[in-house]
Protein backbone atom coordinates (compact mmCIF):
# COMPACT_ATOMS: atom_id res chain seq x y z
CA UNK A 1 0.00 0.00 0.00
CA UNK A 2 2.91 2.35 0.77
CA UNK A 3 4.50 1.68 -2.64
CA UNK A 4 1.15 2.25 -4.36
CA UNK A 5 0.58 5.48 -2.44
CA UNK A 6 4.07 6.77 -3.29
CA UNK A 7 3.57 5.91 -6.98
CA UNK A 8 0.27 7.78 -7.09
CA UNK A 9 1.82 10.84 -5.43
CA UNK A 10 4.78 10.74 -7.87
CA UNK A 11 2.49 10.48 -10.90
CA UNK A 12 0.38 13.37 -9.64
CA UNK A 13 3.53 15.45 -9.13
CA UNK A 14 4.73 14.71 -12.71
CA UNK A 15 1.34 15.72 -14.13
CA UNK A 16 1.41 18.95 -12.12
CA UNK A 17 4.94 19.67 -13.39
CA UNK A 18 3.86 19.17 -17.01
CA UNK A 19 0.94 21.54 -16.48
CA UNK A 20 3.28 24.16 -15.02
CA UNK A 21 5.75 24.02 -17.96
CA UNK A 22 5.30 27.06 -20.17
CA UNK A 23 4.22 26.14 -23.70
CA UNK A 24 6.84 27.35 -26.21
CA UNK A 25 5.22 28.42 -29.48
CA UNK A 26 6.98 29.10 -32.77
CA UNK A 27 4.30 30.20 -35.24
CA UNK A 28 4.86 33.78 -36.34
CA UNK A 29 8.45 33.96 -35.12
CA UNK A 30 11.39 35.10 -37.20
CA UNK A 31 14.78 33.43 -36.87
CA UNK A 32 18.32 34.04 -38.03
CA UNK A 33 21.69 32.36 -37.77
CA UNK A 34 25.35 32.77 -38.59
CA UNK A 35 27.87 29.93 -38.69
CA UNK A 36 30.69 28.11 -40.42
CA UNK A 37 31.01 25.09 -42.69
CA UNK A 38 33.36 22.43 -43.98
CA UNK A 39 32.58 20.82 -47.34
CA UNK A 40 33.54 17.87 -49.51
CA UNK A 41 33.01 17.74 -53.28
CA UNK A 42 32.60 14.89 -55.72
CA UNK A 43 34.92 14.65 -58.72
CA UNK A 44 33.73 16.74 -61.66
CA UNK A 45 34.01 16.78 -65.46
CA UNK A 46 34.80 20.33 -66.59
CA UNK A 47 34.11 21.34 -70.20
CA UNK A 48 35.97 24.38 -71.60
CA UNK A 49 35.10 26.25 -74.80
CA UNK A 50 36.95 29.15 -76.42
CA UNK A 51 35.98 31.94 -78.78
CA UNK A 52 35.96 30.96 -82.49
CA UNK A 53 36.68 27.33 -81.65
CA UNK A 54 40.16 28.07 -80.27
CA UNK A 55 39.61 25.22 -77.81
CA UNK A 56 36.91 22.75 -76.94
CA UNK A 57 37.97 20.12 -74.42
CA UNK A 58 36.82 18.27 -71.32
CA UNK A 59 38.81 17.37 -68.22
CA UNK A 60 37.52 14.17 -66.58
CA UNK A 61 37.05 13.52 -62.86
CA UNK A 62 38.75 16.64 -61.61
CA UNK A 63 39.29 16.59 -57.83
CA UNK A 64 38.66 19.58 -55.60
CA UNK A 65 38.65 20.45 -51.89
CA UNK A 66 37.41 23.23 -49.65
CA UNK A 67 39.58 25.90 -48.00
CA UNK A 68 38.48 26.83 -44.52
CA UNK A 69 40.39 29.66 -42.87
CA UNK A 70 42.43 28.55 -39.82
CA UNK A 71 40.74 29.74 -36.64
CA UNK A 72 41.69 33.10 -35.20
CA UNK A 73 39.60 35.55 -33.19
CA UNK A 74 40.41 38.27 -35.71
CA UNK A 75 39.07 36.34 -38.74
CA UNK A 76 36.11 34.68 -37.04
CA UNK A 77 34.88 37.41 -34.66
CA UNK A 78 36.08 40.70 -36.16
CA UNK A 79 32.99 42.20 -37.91
CA UNK A 80 35.18 43.46 -40.73
CA UNK A 81 36.60 39.99 -41.46
CA UNK A 82 33.91 37.46 -40.52
CA UNK A 83 32.98 36.88 -44.18
CA UNK A 84 36.49 35.54 -44.94
CA UNK A 85 36.00 32.00 -43.53
CA UNK A 86 33.58 29.57 -45.16
CA UNK A 87 30.29 30.62 -43.61
CA UNK A 88 26.52 30.25 -43.64
CA UNK A 89 23.92 32.89 -42.83
CA UNK A 90 20.12 32.80 -43.06
CA UNK A 91 16.92 34.53 -42.03
CA UNK A 92 13.54 32.84 -41.93
CA UNK A 93 9.99 32.71 -40.60
CA UNK A 94 7.81 30.09 -38.89
CA UNK A 95 4.82 29.76 -41.23
CA UNK A 96 3.27 27.28 -38.78
CA UNK A 97 4.30 25.76 -35.48
CA UNK A 98 6.44 23.13 -37.21
CA UNK A 99 7.24 24.61 -40.65
CA UNK A 100 9.67 27.34 -41.70
CA UNK A 101 10.67 29.12 -44.87
CA UNK A 102 13.99 30.93 -45.14
CA UNK A 103 16.54 32.48 -47.46
CA UNK A 104 20.27 32.38 -46.97
CA UNK A 105 23.76 31.99 -48.41
CA UNK A 106 26.09 29.01 -48.11
CA UNK A 107 29.51 30.56 -48.70
CA UNK A 108 31.69 27.57 -49.58
CA UNK A 109 35.09 27.56 -51.25
CA UNK A 110 35.97 25.19 -54.10
CA UNK A 111 39.65 24.70 -54.89
CA UNK A 112 40.83 22.46 -57.74
CA UNK A 113 43.67 20.24 -56.51
CA UNK A 114 46.85 21.43 -58.19
CA UNK A 115 49.14 19.16 -60.23
CA UNK A 116 46.72 16.24 -60.34
CA UNK A 117 46.67 14.04 -63.45
CA UNK A 118 43.33 13.72 -65.25
CA UNK A 119 42.02 12.44 -68.57
CA UNK A 120 41.42 14.98 -71.35
CA UNK A 121 39.29 14.79 -74.50
CA UNK A 122 38.92 17.40 -77.23
CA UNK A 123 41.04 19.92 -79.07
CA UNK A 124 43.16 22.96 -78.25
CA UNK A 125 44.18 25.34 -81.03
CA UNK A 126 44.93 28.57 -79.18
CA UNK A 127 48.63 29.10 -79.93
CA UNK A 128 49.75 27.48 -76.66
CA UNK A 129 52.25 24.72 -75.84
CA UNK A 130 49.21 22.53 -75.14
CA UNK A 131 47.74 22.71 -78.67
CA UNK A 132 46.69 19.36 -80.05
CA UNK A 133 43.93 16.79 -80.34
CA UNK A 134 43.26 14.68 -77.25
CA UNK A 135 41.47 11.36 -76.89
CA UNK A 136 41.42 10.07 -73.33
CA UNK A 137 44.99 11.27 -72.82
CA UNK A 138 46.64 12.12 -69.50
CA UNK A 139 47.03 15.77 -68.59
CA UNK A 140 48.75 17.24 -65.54
CA UNK A 141 46.85 20.27 -64.23
CA UNK A 142 49.99 22.30 -63.75
CA UNK A 143 50.08 25.99 -62.92
CA UNK A 144 50.73 26.98 -66.54
CA UNK A 145 47.83 24.85 -67.81
CA UNK A 146 44.96 25.60 -65.40
CA UNK A 147 44.34 27.19 -62.03
CA UNK A 148 40.69 27.10 -60.93
CA UNK A 149 39.01 28.20 -57.70
CA UNK A 150 35.57 29.37 -56.65
CA UNK A 151 36.97 30.92 -53.48
CA UNK A 152 35.11 34.15 -52.89
CA UNK A 153 33.29 31.91 -53.05
CA UNK A 154 31.11 29.07 -54.27
CA UNK A 155 28.07 31.10 -53.17
CA UNK A 156 24.87 29.02 -53.01
CA UNK A 157 22.03 31.55 -52.56
CA UNK A 158 19.02 29.43 -51.67
CA UNK A 159 15.52 29.19 -50.26
CA UNK A 160 14.80 26.40 -47.78
CA UNK A 161 11.55 24.86 -46.57
CA UNK A 162 11.99 22.93 -43.29
CA UNK A 163 10.08 21.02 -40.66
CA UNK A 164 10.92 21.76 -37.02
CA UNK A 165 10.06 19.37 -34.14
CA UNK A 166 10.74 19.49 -30.42
CA UNK A 167 12.07 16.05 -29.38
CA UNK A 168 13.25 16.65 -25.82
CA UNK A 169 10.06 15.17 -24.37
CA UNK A 170 11.04 11.82 -25.89
CA UNK A 171 13.85 11.57 -23.34
CA UNK A 172 11.90 13.12 -20.47
CA UNK A 173 13.23 16.66 -20.96
CA UNK A 174 10.51 19.29 -20.60
CA UNK A 175 11.79 22.69 -19.55
CA UNK A 176 10.91 26.16 -20.79
CA UNK A 177 14.55 27.30 -20.79
CA UNK A 178 16.01 24.41 -22.80
CA UNK A 179 14.62 22.54 -25.79
CA UNK A 180 16.06 19.94 -28.17
CA UNK A 181 14.70 20.19 -31.70
CA UNK A 182 15.10 18.18 -34.88
CA UNK A 183 14.92 20.02 -38.20
CA UNK A 184 14.99 18.71 -41.77
CA UNK A 185 14.14 20.14 -45.16
CA UNK A 186 14.82 20.85 -48.81
CA UNK A 187 16.35 23.83 -50.59
CA UNK A 188 17.02 25.25 -54.04
CA UNK A 189 18.70 28.34 -55.41
CA UNK A 190 21.27 29.94 -57.66
CA UNK A 191 25.06 29.78 -57.72
CA UNK A 192 26.73 33.19 -57.66
CA UNK A 193 30.45 32.34 -57.51
CA UNK A 194 33.44 34.56 -57.79
CA UNK A 195 35.61 32.33 -59.94
CA UNK A 196 39.36 32.87 -59.74
CA UNK A 197 40.73 31.16 -62.85
CA UNK A 198 43.76 31.28 -65.13
CA UNK A 199 43.69 29.14 -68.28
CA UNK A 200 46.91 28.77 -70.33
CA UNK A 201 48.57 32.16 -70.70
CA UNK A 202 45.32 34.14 -70.69
CA UNK A 203 44.62 36.96 -68.23
CA UNK A 204 43.39 35.80 -64.83
CA UNK A 205 39.61 36.17 -64.45
CA UNK A 206 38.10 36.90 -61.02
CA UNK A 207 34.54 38.28 -61.04
CA UNK A 208 31.14 37.48 -59.54
CA UNK A 209 28.68 35.90 -61.96
CA UNK A 210 25.44 33.90 -61.85
CA UNK A 211 26.74 30.55 -63.08
CA UNK A 212 23.93 28.05 -62.47
CA UNK A 213 21.71 26.52 -59.82
CA UNK A 214 21.71 24.01 -56.99
CA UNK A 215 19.41 21.83 -54.90
CA UNK A 216 19.96 20.42 -51.42
CA UNK A 217 18.57 18.39 -48.54
CA UNK A 218 19.44 19.07 -44.90
CA UNK A 219 18.96 17.62 -41.43
CA UNK A 220 19.95 19.35 -38.21
CA UNK A 221 19.91 19.23 -34.42
CA UNK A 222 18.91 22.44 -32.65
CA UNK A 223 19.55 23.25 -28.95
CA UNK A 224 17.52 26.27 -27.82
CA UNK A 225 18.32 28.17 -24.61
CA UNK A 226 15.99 30.59 -22.78
CA UNK A 227 13.44 30.40 -25.63
CA UNK A 228 15.33 32.79 -27.92
CA UNK A 229 18.92 31.65 -28.52
CA UNK A 230 20.19 28.47 -30.10
CA UNK A 231 23.14 26.43 -31.33
CA UNK A 232 22.50 24.22 -34.34
CA UNK A 233 24.46 21.57 -36.21
CA UNK A 234 23.45 20.76 -39.80
CA UNK A 235 24.41 18.08 -42.31
CA UNK A 236 23.62 19.13 -45.88
CA UNK A 237 23.90 17.21 -49.14
CA UNK A 238 23.41 18.95 -52.47
CA UNK A 239 23.88 19.02 -56.22
CA UNK A 240 25.37 21.95 -58.14
CA UNK A 241 25.11 22.54 -61.88
CA UNK A 242 27.00 25.47 -63.38
CA UNK A 243 26.68 25.68 -67.19
CA UNK A 244 28.00 29.25 -67.38
CA UNK A 245 31.31 29.64 -65.55
CA UNK A 246 33.27 32.64 -66.79
CA UNK A 247 36.89 31.77 -67.54
CA UNK A 248 38.27 34.90 -69.25
CA UNK A 249 37.19 38.46 -69.93
CA UNK A 250 36.09 37.36 -73.40
CA UNK A 251 32.31 36.76 -73.02
CA UNK A 252 32.48 33.93 -75.57
CA UNK A 253 34.87 31.87 -73.44
CA UNK A 254 33.48 29.70 -70.69
CA UNK A 255 33.27 26.42 -68.82
CA UNK A 256 30.60 24.16 -67.39
CA UNK A 257 30.65 21.62 -64.58
CA UNK A 258 28.42 19.78 -62.12
CA UNK A 259 29.16 18.01 -58.83
CA UNK A 260 27.68 17.09 -55.47
CA UNK A 261 28.70 18.49 -52.10
CA UNK A 262 28.46 17.38 -48.48
CA UNK A 263 28.50 20.14 -45.90
CA UNK A 264 28.89 20.10 -42.10
CA UNK A 265 27.78 23.27 -40.32
CA UNK A 266 27.96 24.78 -36.84
CA UNK A 267 25.49 27.66 -36.43
CA UNK A 268 24.57 30.23 -33.77
CA UNK A 269 21.26 32.07 -33.93
CA UNK A 270 18.06 33.29 -32.38
CA UNK A 271 14.31 33.31 -32.92
CA UNK A 272 11.86 35.96 -31.83
CA UNK A 273 8.56 37.75 -32.44
CA UNK A 274 8.78 41.21 -33.98
Order of alpha helices (4+ residues) and beta strands (2+ residues): alpha-beta-beta-beta-beta-alpha-beta-beta-beta-beta-beta-beta-beta-beta-beta
